[in-house]
Structures are given as structure tokens and as C-alpha cells.
Amino acid sequence: MTENYPPYQYLENGRLKGPAVRIVREIMRRLHSTAEIQLMPWGRAFRTLKRERAYVLFSVTRTPQREKQFKWVGPLVSFNMSFYKKKGSPIILKKIEDAKRYIVGVGNKSPAHFFLMRHKFPMIVVDYIDRQFSLPRMLQADRIDLWLTGDPTVEHMARMAGVDPSQIEQAMVVMPQELYIAFSRVTSDKVIKRWQEVLNQIKFDGTYTRFMEELQPVRP
């Protein structure tokens, strides 16, 4: 299972695309797997992974809260989570505490959401499925002061929301993030070990770099 999370995995003209999709498909090809990848809303996919046997979900941020819920292969992707502001905004952040003076927009039950809750931030939480469309628009309309999200997704989410990405600028890097392939807890350790070995092979032989170099802006 996967969700629509450009630029890593997304649906275009009825086809799943993105480097995360290509990497997972390459792992499956090398393991001679005939399984199919299904695009699902995040909430449904996440619930399925926790409740059902023999399911796999990508790409998932590995957090302390999720660590014991699943088994993990990765990382698939590494990036930074940052605060973003509307271009021209006078907001200046020198430390995380500075951002508590502002209203932050975030996707429901995302790692960024949990981060804000832990640090007791004032925030506006939007449905996780719709975050890629509503949050850039809310920032431009001054309904939120800051947007907390992963750096590589900003341009794509803005374009899909009909917002010019050049009108959004980074205010401060918060912390590094890593996306993984998550497996249901009943998955055997032998399967996890084999998937990890093949992912490592893909990184070693240059296939991973080639896939990541193919990142392209996702047009609405």
C-alpha cells in the first residue's frame, strides 16, 4: 500500500509514479514478488497495516511512537522537516520556541502534528488526506502563519494547490526525517532481513541514486 505523497509517490494519468514506487518495485522484482501496489488514503492504509496480516506500507516516517507497532526496512528517503512562511512575512525564527507565538498549520496525525503536540504549539490541524491542497492555500490567505512539513514536498504540494512555490519560503529547519517501508508486526524477521538486504544492494549498485535523480516536479 502507498499514499499520494509527491514527489516520492503519486498518481499521474492513472499510473503510480515517483522514486519510492520505483525503489519498492525494484525490490519486489529482485525478490520475484508478484504483489501489487495499491494507492489508498493514508488513514485507511495505516489502519490496515495495524490490523491485518501480511501488509506493507510505504513511505512511513519512523518515529518513537510507531517503532514497536511495525517492522521496518529502510530508510527509503532522508530529508528535513521545516517551518515555512509566506514570502515577505516578517516572521524570524531563531529557535523552535519562537514559533510558538504563531499559528502553525499541519496535517492531522502526521509526524509534524505529533511534534507540535509534544511541544504544545498553537496550531490548526487539517485532514491528513487533504493537507497537500489546503495548507499552502491557508498560508497564502494568512489563515496560518507557518506551515510545518517535509522540505522536498513543498514545491509539489504548492503547485497541486494552485499556489506559486516561489511565494513560500523556508523559515527554519526543525529536524531530520527518514521515510521507511513499514511491515505488519506478524511479518517474519527472515522477510524483513531479505528486503533490507535487497534495498542495500540497490543503494550499493547505483540503482537508488539513478531513481532519486529522476525526481520531477508534479504538475496539478
N, C-alpha and C positions, 0 to 999 in steps of 0.2 A: 504494500500500500504506500501511496505517497499523496502529498497535498500540492496545491498550486502555490509554489513559493519561488517566484522568479528572483534571480536568474538561474537558480540551481535546478529547479524542476518546474515545468509549466506546460500547459496545454496550448498548442498552436495549430489551428486548422485541423482539429480533431486528433492530433498526434502529440504524445508526450515527448518533450524535448528538455535539454539542459544537461550540464555536465554531470550532475548527480545521477540522473537517469542513465546516462551513458556508462558511468562507472559501475553502477549496480548491474546493468545488463551485461557488461563485460565480465563481471564476477560470475554471474549466472551462466554465461556462455562457457567459461572455463571450467565450471563445475558441472556442466551438462544438465543444467536445470531447465525444465520446461514450464516453470511457473509463470504466471502473467502478472504484470504490474497494474494495479487499479488506482485511479485517481479518486480520492474521497475527501469530503470536508474534514478538516483537522479533528474536530471533536469526535466525529464518528470513528475515524481511524484510530484515534488514541484510545477510545473506549474498547474498540475491538481488540487492540493489542493487549490490553489489560485483562480482558475476559476470555478470549478464545485461545485455542492451541494452534501452534504452527503458523503464526502470522509474523510478518516482518514489516516495519515501518521506517521510511526514510524521508527527509532528513530530520533528525531529532536532536535538539540541544541536550547534551548530557549535563545534568545538574545534580547536586547532592540530594534534592528531593526525589529525583527519579532513579537514582543509582540502583537501588535494590528492587525496583519494580520490573526491570527488564534486564536482558543480557545485551552486550554492546560489541559492535565491530566498528573500527574507525581509527582516527577521525576521517570523515569524508572531506570536510572543508573547515578551514580556520579563518576567523575574521574578528573584527572588533565590534562591540556594541557601543553606540554613541548617542549623545543628545544632539538633536538637530533643531534649528530655529529658522524662522522666516528670514530671508535675505534682507539686510538692512535693520534687523532688530537690534536694539541697544543692549540686549542681554549679554553679559560677560560672565562665564563660569570659570572659576579658578580651582574649585574643589566641588565634590559631589554635593555637599551641604548647601552650596549656593543655589542649586537648582530647586531646593525646597520652597523658595519664595515664589515659584511659578507653577502653573497648571501644566502637567505633563500628560500627553496622550499616549496610550499604549494598548496593545492587543490583549484581549481577555485570556488569562491563563498562559500567556507567553512567558518565556524566561525574563523578559523585561518587566512584565507585570509583577512577577514574584520578587524581582529585585526592588521595585518601588514599594511593594508592601513591606518587605523586610526593613526598609529604611524609612517607612512611614511618610511617604510622599503624598502631597495632594495630587490627585490625578483624575483623568476622565478615561474610563475603560470602554472600549468598543468591542463589538463581537469579533472574535478572532478571525473568523472566515472573511469578514469584510474589511479587515484592517488595512489591506493594501490600497483600498479605494478611499476610505473615509478619512484616515489620519492626515495624508498630505493636504486634502481639501480643508480640513479643520485648521491646520496650521496656517494656510494661506488666508483663511477667513477670520483669523485671530480668535478662534474658539478655544484653541490651546496655545500655550506659549512655547512649549517644547515638545518634541517627538522623540521617544526613545526606541531605537531599532538597530538592526544589524547594518553595518556600512554598505555592503555590496547590494542590498535590496533597495536602497533609497531611490536611485535613478529609475529603476524599473517600476516600483510602486507609484512614484510620482507620475510617470508617463501614463500608466494604466488608469490613474485617477484624473488625467487630463490637466495635470499641473506641470509647468515648466521646471525641470530639475534644477536649473540654474538659479531659481528663486528660493532654494532651500540650501542652507549651509550648515556645516558641522559646528557645533558649539563646544563639545568636549568629548573625548574618548572616555568611556566608563570602564570597560574591562574586555578582555579577550573572550571569544566564544568558539566552540567547536561543535560541528554537526556530525552525528553518528548514524549508523544503521542500528535500529533497536529491534530486538527479538523478544518474543514472549518468554516468560521465565521457564517454561517447560522444555524449551529447546535444549537439545543435548550439548554438552561442552565440546564434543567432537565436531559438531556442525559449526559452532562459533569459532573454534580453532581453525577450521578449514577456510571459512570465509575470511578470517583475518589474514591468514597466510596468502590467500589469493589477492586480497587488497594490497598487501605489502608488495607482492610481485608486480602488480600493476603500477605501483609507485616507483619501484626499482627499475623497471624496464622502459620507463618514459611514457607509457600509455596515459598515466594520470596527468602528467604535465600537458600532453597534447590535448586531452579533453578540456582541461581548465583554460587553456589558451583560446579555446573556441567560444568563450563567453561572449555573447552578443546582446545588445540592448533588445528588450522585449517590447514590441510596439503594441499599443492598445488595439 
